[in-house]
Amino acid sequence: MKLRFNRYALLSTIVLGLFLCLSTSSKACILKQKYIALPAGIVEGRLDNGLRYVILPNEFPRHNIEVRMIMNVGSLQEEDDQRGGAHFLEHSAFIGTKHFPQRSLIDYFEHQGMKFGRDINAFTGFDRTIYCLSLPNYPDNTTLLDSTFLALRDWLCDIDFNAERVKKERGVIVEELRAYQQDDDFYALKMGENRYAERIPLGTENDINSIDSERLKSFYHRWYKPSHATVVVVGDVKAPEVIALLNKAMGTIPVAQHDAAFKPYPMTYKKGDAWMQLADSIKQENKLELIIPHPTIIERTLQDAVDKQRMHMLVQCLSSRLTTDDVKCNVSNAWYLADKDHFVFAFHGAASAALADQVAATSNECHRLLKYGVGRDELHQLIQTRLEHLQPNTSQRFSDALCDDLTDYVLSGDRAISDSNDLEWVRNQVQTTTTQHLQTLLEEVLQCKKQHCLYAYTHATDSTGSPLLTAASVNKVWKKGWKTTLKPYVFHPKETEEEVHITLPDCLRKEPVYTDKFIKARHHWTNLGVDEITLTNGIRLIVRPTMDGDSTVYISALGRGGTADLPAKMQQKYHDAVSYVDMGGLEKTCNDTLLAAMTQKELSMTVGQDAYWYQLLASAPTGKTSALFNLVYEKMCHPGINRDDFAESIASEIESVGKESVLERLMSHDVDRLMSNTIDSLVGNVSAGDGQVMTKAALQALNIDTLTTYYKQLFSNPNGLTIILTGDFNPQQVIPRAVATFAQMKAPAAALPLMGSPFIPNQQKIVRAFEGGNDHQTVLKYVFAGSYDPSLQASLSMKLIRDVLQDRVLKVLREGANIVYSPYVDLYYDGVPQQKYNFIITLSVKDENRQQCEQLLKDILDELKEKPISEAELYKMKRSFLVTKDKVLTDKAPTEWKKALMTLVKNGESLSDFNDYPSVLHSITPKMLQEMINEMLNWNHRIVVYKSQKQ
């Protein structure tokens, strides 16, 4: 009886064990097929007519709602006589609809404070057309979302294809096509010969000129259906309310009676090798990219995410091994287009023979990995490196970034991991990766190589000593490398030393004692949430705490004193002084100790100098503020000297005197850079000594002690120094520490004189021409430069003038004359010390339209000078400024606050005015702008810099 019981017990144990194994296996299989969870709170569904919606409540930024209408329709759906039509249709959406005739749609949204091109935009691709609206979100405007959905409805079913307006829009699109530059010289090779290569979204000039309103209507009525559209809404919204508004505005669109079926268009390549080569006369480099198109991994399920991580591990494995063997080959894998990734071996070398050797070595490595696999220690290191990248993201994300993720989800089903449980499962699976997983992935890639392989070859024009490569010769050396005797790979693990706690140097552990006597004045600017504290030694401390969640303190110290403040004859004497002194670290501790401590304690710091200002930027965890402030104080007042590094740097510079670097060679052939340099020289952006060339004698004369004395005269002087603190910290704790530390700074016996003076503007017309650009197109830059009296009101007034000009060139040159695509107006200004501004109007036109363009631009300026803009137009632009400020300067934006406050200081604007920003903005009148336009935009003093192949 007892024996029988034991048998049954044993049998039960075996059965139970098998059951548990099967259950565990089944659970793993189920999880592998489990979809990656969408962000928490997301709501998605369809209206009765088939329109899909995806809604995600998100409070950051709180004054913003992002809306997208995603059409899964693009250039791939075009018939032969409709090429370029999908993109043309996108343009048509902004030139008139049922409820928003002509330009009123743009006018309506701009009246809400949005900007065309930034907050109102659209994009057409091969498989998509996306309409984007970034809406301001305020409690007093409850109808904006309702009106937005009405605009989406019009785009989906009520675009007005006015024949004359469509005809005029051709000119705009042709100029867009002319302005488009494909930066990839091997684009045609990588695209292959398929539907994608035949349906470039912009189309050709012939395609655009042949399209009429009837063809657009045909494409529109066939493909723009509710079932082909998805509305995405992300922001501070309530999903039920959004769905109700969607139903009201778009739910009444009829269901499509004959829904056009989508034909899948995979990215295909001709079987075999495709070869393309170019000569390089500038860089004089030899490069070869061996590109293997293969199926991409779309991250829908958890297993997809694991597979993608393992592909990263394969790339990492090959890269590490080739680096160990001193093979100059960069390995990468990335999505290219549609359903294809490109797995790339990129070789570079002095000659073609060297490239051939690297190809053979890479082939041999691939064969070795397939035969011998990956050892235990190497695999462990690969896994650990991957796990370091798979960390939870705890920061709150912006709504526009979430929209980008949801766009991928809508179009391809790709899902970003946001759930901590999903992430943990993927991490666990990555840890189970075996050598067989990596071998299988590599074998699949190499099988694809046998089907089709792309070769992008760049050879130096002065290459000597070896013949040029060909597809046949590369294939030959690949086979040769494959057949070369294999040797097992010897893995050398990274040396991992146990982290030793590093004690901060004494100079960084000081705790200066705070006293109220250090403070001369203090003011809290309520509307900004900023404290302004003036110390008795002259330092101005500006403090703006934020709540970004990363517990980091950022410090920016800036003061007057730059290279242009020096007399021209002294600029060589103090050449690159700040950089040379920076090498020395701190006077009171050695560099190695300092760098080790900064790394371990997560302290960072950099110093710099431009023409008129010096600055120091640093950051640290909130718990290390004392060390951070001491570090900054010591760097400014007691920098070290590294004589050996200084001597080595000087020797290196002397060696390079008279030799043209690759960068210099590239810049000398870059027409856009030459145009920018020319403008800089004419608007005061180049100081007197900038053109001086450092000779060997001048470099040998440099003295590190002299440079250090100059550095101290700049950085250690508290008079005129402003220190800005932003980040996630408690001001009651941080401010006293900052005050106590920087109150120690004393003015040097002899301060440096500041030579900067207001800019003297040009008083005549100047024209500079460059040869370059696209065929039959001229790129014009009209520059209006001058001086102004710095203040926030002046800065805002100039920005308003910029926006008025932008509006006019769009309406007159783009929408009226249809001779430019994307005219753009830039404004640059520097308040202290130069008090200068320059407006740059950039226009791209056909060569034959150059004179017409210039006359229309003059007419625009003449009208603005003669007649002030309307109060309504000015209100619209002011509203945009307020919306942008609220959107950018939030309680969770330390970097934006730092940038804004530094800009305010450098431009001589006051915190008092910034605190009253709305009042200062509203004090600007149409009459004031008219007077400034007459003063600042003198047609007879214009600077014209242009490039054209027709001079």
Secondary structure as GFF3:
##gff-version 3
##sequence-region A 1 951
A	DSSP	alpha_helix	2	33	.	.	.	ID=ss1
A	DSSP	beta_strand	43	46	.	.	.	ID=ss2
A	DSSP	beta_strand	52	57	.	.	.	ID=ss3
A	DSSP	beta_strand	64	71	.	.	.	ID=ss4
A	DSSP	three_ten_helix	75	77	.	.	.	ID=ss5
A	DSSP	three_ten_helix	80	82	.	.	.	ID=ss6
A	DSSP	alpha_helix	85	92	.	.	.	ID=ss7
A	DSSP	alpha_helix	104	111	.	.	.	ID=ss8
A	DSSP	beta_strand	120	124	.	.	.	ID=ss9
A	DSSP	beta_strand	129	136	.	.	.	ID=ss10
A	DSSP	alpha_helix	144	157	.	.	.	ID=ss11
A	DSSP	alpha_helix	163	179	.	.	.	ID=ss12
A	DSSP	alpha_helix	187	191	.	.	.	ID=ss13
A	DSSP	alpha_helix	195	198	.	.	.	ID=ss14
A	DSSP	alpha_helix	205	210	.	.	.	ID=ss15
A	DSSP	alpha_helix	213	223	.	.	.	ID=ss16
A	DSSP	three_ten_helix	226	228	.	.	.	ID=ss17
A	DSSP	beta_strand	229	235	.	.	.	ID=ss18
A	DSSP	alpha_helix	239	250	.	.	.	ID=ss19
A	DSSP	beta_strand	272	280	.	.	.	ID=ss20
A	DSSP	beta_strand	286	295	.	.	.	ID=ss21
A	DSSP	alpha_helix	302	324	.	.	.	ID=ss22
A	DSSP	beta_strand	329	337	.	.	.	ID=ss23
A	DSSP	beta_strand	340	349	.	.	.	ID=ss24
A	DSSP	alpha_helix	352	372	.	.	.	ID=ss25
A	DSSP	alpha_helix	376	389	.	.	.	ID=ss26
A	DSSP	alpha_helix	399	412	.	.	.	ID=ss27
A	DSSP	alpha_helix	420	430	.	.	.	ID=ss28
A	DSSP	alpha_helix	435	451	.	.	.	ID=ss29
A	DSSP	beta_strand	452	460	.	.	.	ID=ss30
A	DSSP	alpha_helix	471	483	.	.	.	ID=ss31
A	DSSP	three_ten_helix	506	508	.	.	.	ID=ss32
A	DSSP	three_ten_helix	516	518	.	.	.	ID=ss33
A	DSSP	beta_strand	519	525	.	.	.	ID=ss34
A	DSSP	beta_strand	530	535	.	.	.	ID=ss35
A	DSSP	beta_strand	540	545	.	.	.	ID=ss36
A	DSSP	beta_strand	552	560	.	.	.	ID=ss37
A	DSSP	three_ten_helix	563	565	.	.	.	ID=ss38
A	DSSP	alpha_helix	568	571	.	.	.	ID=ss39
A	DSSP	alpha_helix	577	582	.	.	.	ID=ss40
A	DSSP	alpha_helix	591	601	.	.	.	ID=ss41
A	DSSP	beta_strand	604	609	.	.	.	ID=ss42
A	DSSP	beta_strand	613	621	.	.	.	ID=ss43
A	DSSP	three_ten_helix	622	624	.	.	.	ID=ss44
A	DSSP	alpha_helix	625	637	.	.	.	ID=ss45
A	DSSP	alpha_helix	643	656	.	.	.	ID=ss46
A	DSSP	alpha_helix	662	669	.	.	.	ID=ss47
A	DSSP	alpha_helix	671	682	.	.	.	ID=ss48
A	DSSP	alpha_helix	696	700	.	.	.	ID=ss49
A	DSSP	alpha_helix	704	715	.	.	.	ID=ss50
A	DSSP	beta_strand	722	727	.	.	.	ID=ss51
A	DSSP	alpha_helix	731	742	.	.	.	ID=ss52
A	DSSP	beta_strand	766	771	.	.	.	ID=ss53
A	DSSP	beta_strand	777	787	.	.	.	ID=ss54
A	DSSP	alpha_helix	792	809	.	.	.	ID=ss55
A	DSSP	pi_helix	810	816	.	.	.	ID=ss56
A	DSSP	beta_strand	824	830	.	.	.	ID=ss57
A	DSSP	beta_strand	836	846	.	.	.	ID=ss58
A	DSSP	three_ten_helix	847	849	.	.	.	ID=ss59
A	DSSP	alpha_helix	850	866	.	.	.	ID=ss60
A	DSSP	alpha_helix	871	888	.	.	.	ID=ss61
A	DSSP	alpha_helix	894	906	.	.	.	ID=ss62
A	DSSP	alpha_helix	911	915	.	.	.	ID=ss63
A	DSSP	alpha_helix	917	922	.	.	.	ID=ss64
A	DSSP	alpha_helix	926	936	.	.	.	ID=ss65
A	DSSP	three_ten_helix	939	941	.	.	.	ID=ss66
A	DSSP	beta_strand	943	948	.	.	.	ID=ss67
###
